[in-house]
Amino acid sequence: MARTTNDHPGEQPAQDPIRLITIRDTPLSVDEVFRAVGEDAAGGTALFVGTVRNHDGGADVDALGYSCHPSAEAEMRTVAEKVVAQFPVRALAAVHRVGDLAVGDIAVVVAVSCPHRGEAFEACRKLIDDLKHEVPIWKHQKFSDGTEEWVGAC
C-alpha cells in the first residue's frame, strides 16, 4: 500500500540544510560539494557543474576571469535561504570560483538534496539560476580575436 502523507520528518525541510556556501580562488571539487549534501532522508540529489566553454556569442573564448563584490558570499547565502524556504531541502551547497580560468575549468558547483528527485531538480535549477542573476560576480571574457568583454551576473 502506497503512503500519501508527508508527515514523516524526512519529508520536511531540514533544520540547518545550508552545508556549504563559499567563493574560492582555487580549483573547485565536485566531490566536496556532493559529499556536503549527503543526507539519509534525501531520495534525490541534483548537482550542477558550470564550466568555462570555448565560445560565446559566436566568438572563440580563450580564457576568462571571475571577480566579485565583497558581499557576494553573503548574497549567495541569501539566495540559498530563499531556495530552502521554497523547497523541502534536506541539504544544499554552492561554491563559485574567482580568478583566472581556462577553457574546461570548473567555475561553479551547486547541489541540492531533497526527499524526491523532482524537488531536487527544481531546487537545484532555482539555486543556479538565482545565483547567476542575483549574486555580484562578474565574468571577464578574453576572445581569440583579441577583444574582451565584461559580463555581469546582476
MOKANOR-V559468 format. One record per residue. N is the residue number from 1. RES is the residue in three letters. SS is DSSP state (H for helix, E for strand, - for the rest). OMEGA is omega in radians with two decimals (* if undefined). Layout:
n=N res=RES ss=SS omega=OMEGA
n=N res=RES ss=SS omega=OMEGA
//
This chain:
n=1 res=MET ss=- omega=-3.13
n=2 res=ALA ss=- omega=3.08
n=3 res=ARG ss=- omega=-3.12
n=4 res=THR ss=- omega=-3.11
n=5 res=THR ss=- omega=3.10
n=6 res=ASN ss=- omega=-3.10
n=7 res=ASP ss=- omega=-3.12
n=8 res=HIS ss=- omega=-3.14
n=9 res=PRO ss=H omega=3.12
n=10 res=GLY ss=H omega=3.11
n=11 res=GLU ss=H omega=-3.09
n=12 res=GLN ss=- omega=3.07
n=13 res=PRO ss=- omega=3.13
n=14 res=ALA ss=- omega=-3.14
n=15 res=GLN ss=- omega=-3.12
n=16 res=ASP ss=- omega=-3.00
n=17 res=PRO ss=- omega=-3.12
n=18 res=ILE ss=E omega=-3.00
n=19 res=ARG ss=E omega=-3.06
n=20 res=LEU ss=E omega=3.04
n=21 res=ILE ss=E omega=-3.13
n=22 res=THR ss=E omega=3.02
n=23 res=ILE ss=E omega=-3.06
n=24 res=ARG ss=E omega=3.04
n=25 res=ASP ss=- omega=3.11
n=26 res=THR ss=- omega=-3.13
n=27 res=PRO ss=- omega=-3.10
n=28 res=LEU ss=- omega=-3.13
n=29 res=SER ss=- omega=3.05
n=30 res=VAL ss=H omega=-3.14
n=31 res=ASP ss=H omega=3.13
n=32 res=GLU ss=H omega=-3.13
n=33 res=VAL ss=H omega=3.12
n=34 res=PHE ss=H omega=3.11
n=35 res=ARG ss=H omega=-3.10
n=36 res=ALA ss=H omega=-3.11
n=37 res=VAL ss=- omega=3.07
n=38 res=GLY ss=- omega=-3.03
n=39 res=GLU ss=- omega=-3.12
n=40 res=ASP ss=- omega=-3.10
n=41 res=ALA ss=- omega=-3.11
n=42 res=ALA ss=- omega=3.06
n=43 res=GLY ss=- omega=-3.14
n=44 res=GLY ss=E omega=3.04
n=45 res=THR ss=E omega=3.08
n=46 res=ALA ss=E omega=-3.09
n=47 res=LEU ss=E omega=3.08
n=48 res=PHE ss=E omega=3.10
n=49 res=VAL ss=E omega=3.09
n=50 res=GLY ss=E omega=-3.11
n=51 res=THR ss=E omega=3.09
n=52 res=VAL ss=- omega=3.14
n=53 res=ARG ss=- omega=-3.03
n=54 res=ASN ss=- omega=3.14
n=55 res=HIS ss=E omega=3.02
n=56 res=ASP ss=E omega=3.10
n=57 res=GLY ss=- omega=3.11
n=58 res=GLY ss=- omega=-3.14
n=59 res=ALA ss=E omega=3.10
n=60 res=ASP ss=E omega=3.11
n=61 res=VAL ss=E omega=3.09
n=62 res=ASP ss=E omega=-3.08
n=63 res=ALA ss=E omega=3.04
n=64 res=LEU ss=E omega=3.09
n=65 res=GLY ss=E omega=3.06
n=66 res=TYR ss=E omega=3.00
n=67 res=SER ss=E omega=-3.09
n=68 res=CYS ss=E omega=3.04
n=69 res=HIS ss=- omega=3.11
n=70 res=PRO ss=- omega=3.14
n=71 res=SER ss=- omega=-2.99
n=72 res=ALA ss=H omega=-3.12
n=73 res=GLU ss=H omega=3.09
n=74 res=ALA ss=H omega=3.09
n=75 res=GLU ss=H omega=3.06
n=76 res=MET ss=H omega=3.13
n=77 res=ARG ss=H omega=3.13
n=78 res=THR ss=H omega=3.09
n=79 res=VAL ss=H omega=3.13
n=80 res=ALA ss=H omega=3.13
n=81 res=GLU ss=H omega=3.10
n=82 res=LYS ss=H omega=3.11
n=83 res=VAL ss=H omega=3.12
n=84 res=VAL ss=H omega=3.13
n=85 res=ALA ss=H omega=-3.06
n=86 res=GLN ss=H omega=-3.06
n=87 res=PHE ss=- omega=3.12
n=88 res=PRO ss=- omega=-3.05
n=89 res=VAL ss=E omega=3.04
n=90 res=ARG ss=E omega=3.13
n=91 res=ALA ss=E omega=-3.09
n=92 res=LEU ss=E omega=3.08
n=93 res=ALA ss=E omega=3.09
n=94 res=ALA ss=E omega=3.13
n=95 res=VAL ss=E omega=3.12
n=96 res=HIS ss=E omega=-3.13
n=97 res=ARG ss=E omega=2.95
n=98 res=VAL ss=- omega=-3.11
n=99 res=GLY ss=E omega=-3.11
n=100 res=ASP ss=E omega=3.13
n=101 res=LEU ss=E omega=3.09
n=102 res=ALA ss=E omega=3.07
n=103 res=VAL ss=- omega=-3.14
n=104 res=GLY ss=- omega=3.13
n=105 res=ASP ss=- omega=3.09
n=106 res=ILE ss=E omega=-3.13
n=107 res=ALA ss=E omega=-3.09
n=108 res=VAL ss=E omega=3.04
n=109 res=VAL ss=E omega=3.05
n=110 res=VAL ss=E omega=3.11
n=111 res=ALA ss=E omega=3.12
n=112 res=VAL ss=E omega=3.03
n=113 res=SER ss=E omega=3.14
n=114 res=CYS ss=E omega=3.11
n=115 res=PRO ss=- omega=-3.06
n=116 res=HIS ss=- omega=-3.05
n=117 res=ARG ss=H omega=-3.12
n=118 res=GLY ss=H omega=3.11
n=119 res=GLU ss=H omega=-3.13
n=120 res=ALA ss=H omega=3.10
n=121 res=PHE ss=H omega=-3.11
n=122 res=GLU ss=H omega=-3.12
n=123 res=ALA ss=H omega=3.13
n=124 res=CYS ss=H omega=3.11
n=125 res=ARG ss=H omega=3.12
n=126 res=LYS ss=H omega=-3.12
n=127 res=LEU ss=H omega=-3.09
n=128 res=ILE ss=H omega=3.14
n=129 res=ASP ss=H omega=-3.11
n=130 res=ASP ss=H omega=3.06
n=131 res=LEU ss=H omega=-3.12
n=132 res=LYS ss=H omega=-3.08
n=133 res=HIS ss=H omega=-2.98
n=134 res=GLU ss=H omega=-3.06
n=135 res=VAL ss=- omega=-3.09
n=136 res=PRO ss=- omega=3.05
n=137 res=ILE ss=E omega=-3.07
n=138 res=TRP ss=E omega=-3.11
n=139 res=LYS ss=E omega=3.08
n=140 res=HIS ss=E omega=-3.09
n=141 res=GLN ss=E omega=3.08
n=142 res=LYS ss=E omega=-3.06
n=143 res=PHE ss=E omega=-3.11
n=144 res=SER ss=- omega=-3.12
n=145 res=ASP ss=- omega=3.11
n=146 res=GLY ss=- omega=3.11
n=147 res=THR ss=- omega=3.14
n=148 res=GLU ss=E omega=-3.14
n=149 res=GLU ss=E omega=3.00
n=150 res=TRP ss=E omega=3.11
n=151 res=VAL ss=E omega=-3.13
n=152 res=GLY ss=E omega=3.11
n=153 res=ALA ss=- omega=-3.13
n=154 res=CYS ss=- omega=*
//
